[in-house]
Amino acid sequence: SSTMGRLRLMGAVLHNLEFESGGRAAVAALTLKLLQDTGATHEDSDGLINIPLTVSDIQAVAFFKEIAPDSFRISLRSKGNVDVNRVAGAFGGGGHKNAAGCTLNGPYPEVRRKLVAELTRAF
């Protein structure tokens, strides 16, 4: 079973999903404020990153989780030939071709811009 916080969080994250690279990449953000507003925990976000990958056009997902003010743990997932390990590696992270992650510090618009630029190159 799930929690009410997870349900609210899922709705909020999917409602605010953004698309890049002509719709081939989805970007989701989970801020500390969103956690507070939905009554969710970081654990409630487990698995949400995989939902956009169920759409045939979406080849990669970047999920930004704010773990402290201006500090983001970024999870990356992909399918096909999009190598998200190389994207994460550009920022000192790692994983494997279709699942990787890294941590970036700074204001969300800045870290989002940097990560999306690198993700776009992966296509």
ZAVEX-345882 format. One record per atom (N, C-alpha, C): residue number from 1; atom name; x, y, z. Coordinates in Angstrom, 2 decimals. Layout:
<pts>
     n   atom      east     north        up
   NUM     CA         X         Y         Z
...
</pts>
This chain:
<pts>
     n   atom      east     north        up
     1      N      0.84     -1.18      0.00
     1     CA      0.00      0.00      0.00
     1      C      0.88      1.24      0.00
     2      N      0.29      2.34     -0.31
     2     CA      1.01      3.60     -0.45
     2      C      0.54      4.58      0.62
     3      N      1.19      5.73      0.66
     3     CA      0.79      6.77      1.61
     3      C      0.09      7.90      0.87
     4      N     -0.67      8.68      1.60
     4     CA     -1.33      9.85      1.00
     4      C     -0.27     10.83      0.50
     5      N      0.81     10.97      1.24
     5     CA      1.90     11.85      0.81
     5      C      2.47     11.42     -0.53
     6      N      2.65     10.12     -0.73
     6     CA      3.17      9.62     -2.01
     6      C      2.21      9.93     -3.15
     7      N      0.92      9.75     -2.91
     7     CA     -0.07     10.04     -3.94
     7      C     -0.05     11.53     -4.32
     8      N     -0.03     12.39     -3.31
     8     CA      0.04     13.84     -3.58
     8      C      1.33     14.21     -4.30
     9      N      2.44     13.61     -3.86
     9     CA      3.73     13.88     -4.48
     9      C      3.75     13.43     -5.93
    10      N      3.24     12.25     -6.19
    10     CA      3.20     11.73     -7.56
    10      C      2.42     12.68     -8.46
    11      N      1.27     13.13     -8.00
    11     CA      0.48     14.06     -8.80
    11      C      1.21     15.36     -9.07
    12      N      1.86     15.90     -8.04
    12     CA      2.58     17.17     -8.19
    12      C      3.78     17.03     -9.12
    13      N      4.55     15.97     -8.95
    13     CA      5.74     15.77     -9.79
    13      C      5.32     15.58    -11.25
    14      N      4.32     14.77    -11.50
    14     CA      3.89     14.55    -12.89
    14      C      3.25     15.80    -13.49
    15      N      2.52     16.55    -12.68
    15     CA      1.90     17.79    -13.16
    15      C      2.97     18.80    -13.61
    16      N      4.09     18.83    -12.91
    16     CA      5.14     19.80    -13.19
    16      C      6.25     19.26    -14.08
    17      N      6.08     18.08    -14.65
    17     CA      7.07     17.47    -15.53
    17      C      7.34     18.39    -16.72
    18      N      8.60     18.55    -17.05
    18     CA      8.99     19.39    -18.19
    18      C      9.70     18.51    -19.22
    19      N      9.69     18.97    -20.46
    19     CA     10.26     18.18    -21.55
    19      C     11.33     18.97    -22.27
    20      N     12.38     18.27    -22.67
    20     CA     13.52     18.86    -23.37
    20      C     13.85     17.99    -24.58
    21      N     14.76     18.47    -25.39
    21     CA     15.26     17.72    -26.55
    21      C     14.13     17.21    -27.43
    22      N     13.21     18.10    -27.74
    22     CA     12.11     17.75    -28.62
    22      C     11.19     16.68    -28.05
    23      N     11.08     16.62    -26.72
    23     CA     10.22     15.65    -26.08
    23      C     10.88     14.31    -25.80
    24      N     12.17     14.20    -26.11
    24     CA     12.87     12.94    -25.86
    24      C     13.36     12.82    -24.42
    25      N     13.40     13.94    -23.69
    25     CA     13.85     13.92    -22.30
    25      C     12.79     14.56    -21.41
    26      N     12.57     13.95    -20.26
    26     CA     11.65     14.49    -19.25
    26      C     12.48     14.93    -18.05
    27      N     12.09     16.06    -17.45
    27     CA     12.79     16.60    -16.29
    27      C     11.78     16.77    -15.17
    28      N     12.08     16.18    -14.04
    28     CA     11.21     16.28    -12.86
    28      C     12.01     16.87    -11.71
    29      N     11.32     17.62    -10.86
    29     CA     11.99     18.24     -9.71
    29      C     11.20     17.99     -8.44
    30      N     11.93     17.63     -7.41
    30     CA     11.35     17.41     -6.08
    30      C     12.10     18.32     -5.11
    31      N     11.45     19.41     -4.73
    31     CA     12.06     20.36     -3.82
    31      C     11.67     20.05     -2.38
    32      N     12.42     20.61     -1.46
    32     CA     12.08     20.45     -0.04
    32      C     10.70     21.04      0.24
    33      N     10.37     22.14     -0.42
    33     CA      9.06     22.76     -0.23
    33      C      7.95     21.84     -0.72
    34      N      8.17     21.18     -1.85
    34     CA      7.17     20.26     -2.38
    34      C      6.95     19.08     -1.42
    35      N      8.02     18.59     -0.85
    35     CA      7.88     17.52      0.16
    35      C      7.01     17.98      1.32
    36      N      7.30     19.17      1.79
    36     CA      6.54     19.73      2.92
    36      C      5.08     19.93      2.53
    37      N      4.86     20.51      1.36
    37     CA      3.49     20.81      0.91
    37      C      2.64     19.56      0.72
    38      N      3.26     18.46      0.30
    38     CA      2.51     17.23      0.03
    38      C      2.48     16.28      1.23
    39      N      3.29     16.56      2.24
    39     CA      3.36     15.68      3.39
    39      C      4.08     14.38      3.07
    40      N      4.93     14.42      2.06
    40     CA      5.66     13.23      1.62
    40      C      7.07     13.21      2.19
    41      N      7.73     12.08      1.96
    41     CA      9.14     11.93      2.32
    41      C      9.92     11.63      1.05
    42      N     11.24     11.70      1.13
    42     CA     12.05     11.34     -0.03
    42      C     11.77      9.90     -0.46
    43      N     11.52      9.03      0.49
    43     CA     11.23      7.64      0.17
    43      C      9.95      7.50     -0.65
    44      N      9.02      8.43     -0.46
    44     CA      7.78      8.40     -1.23
    44      C      8.01      8.64     -2.72
    45      N      9.18      9.15     -3.07
    45     CA      9.46      9.42     -4.49
    45      C     10.08      8.22     -5.20
    46      N     10.38      7.15     -4.46
    46     CA     10.98      5.97     -5.07
    46      C     10.13      5.46     -6.23
    47      N     10.77      5.23     -7.35
    47     CA     10.10      4.69     -8.52
    47      C      9.44      5.70     -9.43
    48      N      9.26      6.95     -8.96
    48     CA      8.59      7.95     -9.81
    48      C      9.37      8.24    -11.09
    49      N     10.68      8.11    -11.02
    49     CA     11.52      8.40    -12.19
    49      C     11.19      7.50    -13.37
    50      N     10.67      6.33    -13.11
    50     CA     10.40      5.38    -14.19
    50      C      9.11      5.64    -14.95
    51      N      8.20      6.40    -14.36
    51     CA      6.89      6.62    -15.00
    51      C      7.03      7.30    -16.37
    52      N      7.80      8.39    -16.51
    52     CA      7.90      9.00    -17.85
    52      C      8.50      8.07    -18.91
    53      N      9.35      7.13    -18.49
    53     CA      9.95      6.22    -19.47
    53      C      8.94      5.26    -20.09
    54      N      7.73      5.21    -19.54
    54     CA      6.70      4.36    -20.14
    54      C      6.13      4.98    -21.42
    55      N      6.43      6.24    -21.67
    55     CA      6.00      6.92    -22.90
    55      C      7.03      6.63    -23.99
    56      N      6.58      6.15    -25.11
    56     CA      7.52      5.69    -26.15
    56      C      8.48      6.78    -26.63
    57      N      8.05      8.02    -26.73
    57     CA      8.91      9.09    -27.23
    57      C      9.99      9.51    -26.23
    58      N      9.77      9.28    -24.96
    58     CA     10.73      9.71    -23.95
    58      C     11.83      8.67    -23.82
    59      N     13.07      9.13    -24.05
    59     CA     14.23      8.24    -24.03
    59      C     15.08      8.41    -22.77
    60      N     14.89      9.52    -22.04
    60     CA     15.69      9.75    -20.83
    60      C     14.90     10.61    -19.85
    61      N     15.20     10.40    -18.56
    61     CA     14.57     11.18    -17.49
    61      C     15.65     11.66    -16.54
    62      N     15.56     12.92    -16.15
    62     CA     16.40     13.48    -15.09
    62      C     15.47     13.87    -13.95
    63      N     15.75     13.34    -12.76
    63     CA     14.92     13.60    -11.59
    63      C     15.78     14.30    -10.54
    64      N     15.50     15.57    -10.32
    64     CA     16.23     16.39     -9.36
    64      C     15.56     16.29     -8.00
    65      N     16.31     15.84     -7.00
    65     CA     15.79     15.77     -5.63
    65      C     16.62     16.70     -4.76
    66      N     15.97     17.72     -4.22
    66     CA     16.67     18.65     -3.34
    66      C     16.88     17.96     -1.99
    67      N     18.14     17.75     -1.63
    67     CA     18.45     17.04     -0.38
    67      C     18.81     18.00      0.75
    68      N     19.16     19.22      0.40
    68     CA     19.43     20.32      1.32
    68      C     19.25     21.58      0.48
    69      N     19.09     22.74      1.11
    69     CA     18.93     23.94      0.30
    69      C     20.05     24.08     -0.75
    70      N     19.65     24.20     -2.00
    70     CA     20.57     24.35     -3.14
    70      C     21.54     23.18     -3.30
    71      N     21.14     21.99     -2.92
    71     CA     21.92     20.78     -3.13
    71      C     20.98     19.71     -3.69
    72      N     21.30     19.22     -4.88
    72     CA     20.41     18.32     -5.60
    72      C     21.08     17.00     -5.94
    73      N     20.41     15.93     -5.58
    73     CA     20.81     14.59     -6.01
    73      C     20.00     14.34     -7.28
    74      N     20.70     14.04     -8.36
    74     CA     20.05     13.89     -9.65
    74      C     20.13     12.43    -10.08
    75      N     18.98     11.83    -10.26
    75     CA     18.89     10.46    -10.76
    75      C     18.58     10.53    -12.25
    76      N     19.24      9.69    -13.00
    76     CA     19.08      9.66    -14.45
    76      C     18.71      8.25    -14.88
    77      N     17.74      8.14    -15.76
    77     CA     17.34      6.85    -16.33
    77      C     17.18      7.04    -17.83
    78      N     17.44      5.99    -18.57
    78     CA     17.27      6.07    -20.02
    78      C     16.92      4.69    -20.56
    79      N     16.56      4.70    -21.82
    79     CA     16.34      3.45    -22.54
    79      C     16.99      3.61    -23.90
    80      N     17.24      2.51    -24.54
    80     CA     17.89      2.57    -25.85
    80      C     19.35      2.93    -25.71
    81      N     19.83      3.76    -26.61
    81     CA     21.26      4.08    -26.68
    81      C     21.67      5.35    -25.95
    82      N     20.80      5.93    -25.16
    82     CA     21.14      7.16    -24.43
    82      C     21.95      6.76    -23.20
    83      N     23.22      7.17    -23.17
    83     CA     24.14      6.79    -22.10
    83      C     24.15      7.84    -20.99
    84      N     23.31      7.63    -19.98
    84     CA     23.24      8.59    -18.87
    84      C     24.43      8.46    -17.92
    85      N     25.17      7.36    -18.00
    85     CA     26.39      7.25    -17.19
    85      C     27.40      8.31    -17.60
    86      N     27.50      8.60    -18.88
    86     CA     28.40      9.66    -19.36
    86      C     27.93     11.03    -18.88
    87      N     26.61     11.23    -18.84
    87     CA     26.06     12.50    -18.34
    87      C     26.44     12.68    -16.88
    88      N     26.17     11.66    -16.05
    88     CA     26.51     11.74    -14.63
    88      C     28.01     11.88    -14.42
    89      N     28.78     11.17    -15.22
    89     CA     30.24     11.23    -15.11
    89      C     30.80     12.62    -15.34
    90      N     30.13     13.41    -16.17
    90     CA     30.58     14.79    -16.42
    90      C     30.51     15.64    -15.15
    91      N     29.76     15.17    -14.15
    91     CA     29.59     15.92    -12.90
    91      C     30.12     15.13    -11.70
    92      N     30.97     14.14    -11.96
    92     CA     31.57     13.39    -10.87
    92      C     30.73     12.24    -10.35
    93      N     29.64     11.93    -11.03
    93     CA     28.78     10.83    -10.62
    93      C     29.06      9.60    -11.45
    94      N     28.13      8.67    -11.42
    94     CA     28.32      7.46    -12.18
    94      C     27.14      6.53    -12.10
    95      N     27.35      5.34    -12.59
    95     CA     26.31      4.33    -12.63
    95      C     26.56      3.42    -13.81
    96      N     25.57      3.22    -14.63
    96     CA     25.75      2.49    -15.87
    96      C     24.93      3.16    -16.97
    97      N     24.98      2.58    -18.16
    97     CA     24.42      3.23    -19.34
    97      C     22.99      3.73    -19.15
    98      N     22.13      2.93    -18.54
    98     CA     20.72      3.30    -18.45
    98      C     20.26      3.74    -17.07
    99      N     21.16      3.81    -16.10
    99     CA     20.80      4.30    -14.76
    99      C     22.05      4.86    -14.09
   100      N     22.00      6.13    -13.76
   100     CA     23.16      6.78    -13.15
   100      C     22.68      7.95    -12.30
   101      N     23.63      8.58    -11.62
   101     CA     23.27      9.73    -10.80
   101      C     24.48     10.55    -10.44
   102      N     24.19     11.75     -9.95
   102     CA     25.24     12.68     -9.52
   102      C     24.62     13.69     -8.56
   103      N     25.47     14.49     -7.95
   103     CA     25.01     15.55     -7.06
   103      C     25.54     16.87     -7.57
   104      N     24.69     17.88     -7.62
   104     CA     25.09     19.23     -8.03
   104      C     24.59     20.23     -7.00
   105      N     25.40     21.24     -6.76
   105     CA     25.05     22.29     -5.81
   105      C     24.85     23.61     -6.53
   106      N     23.88     24.37     -6.09
   106     CA     23.59     25.68     -6.65
   106      C     22.09     25.86     -6.78
   107      N     21.68     27.03     -7.21
   107     CA     20.25     27.28     -7.42
   107      C     19.69     26.33     -8.49
   108      N     18.46     25.89     -8.30
   108     CA     17.86     24.93     -9.22
   108      C     17.96     25.34    -10.69
   109      N     17.62     26.57    -11.06
   109     CA     17.70     26.91    -12.50
   109      C     19.11     26.70    -13.07
   110      N     20.12     26.98    -12.28
   110     CA     21.50     26.82    -12.74
   110      C     21.88     25.35    -12.90
   111      N     21.60     24.53    -11.89
   111     CA     21.97     23.12    -11.99
   111      C     21.13     22.40    -13.05
   112      N     19.89     22.82    -13.20
   112     CA     19.04     22.23    -14.24
   112      C     19.61     22.53    -15.61
   113      N     20.00     23.79    -15.84
   113     CA     20.56     24.19    -17.13
   113      C     21.81     23.37    -17.46
   114      N     22.71     23.23    -16.50
   114     CA     23.95     22.48    -16.73
   114      C     23.67     21.02    -17.06
   115      N     22.81     20.40    -16.27
   115     CA     22.52     18.98    -16.47
   115      C     21.80     18.75    -17.79
   116      N     20.82     19.58    -18.10
   116     CA     20.06     19.40    -19.35
   116      C     20.96     19.61    -20.56
   117      N     21.90     20.53    -20.49
   117     CA     22.83     20.74    -21.61
   117      C     23.65     19.47    -21.86
   118      N     24.11     18.85    -20.79
   118     CA     24.89     17.61    -20.93
   118      C     23.99     16.45    -21.40
   119      N     22.78     16.39    -20.90
   119     CA     21.85     15.35    -21.32
   119      C     21.51     15.49    -22.80
   120      N     21.36     16.71    -23.27
   120     CA     21.06     16.96    -24.68
   120      C     22.19     16.43    -25.56
   121      N     23.42     16.59    -25.10
   121     CA     24.57     16.07    -25.87
   121      C     24.53     14.54    -25.96
   122      N     23.90     13.89    -24.98
   122     CA     23.84     12.43    -24.98
   122      C     22.95     11.88    -26.11
   123      N     22.10     12.74    -26.64
   123     CA     21.25     12.30    -27.75
   123      C     22.01     12.37    -29.05
</pts>
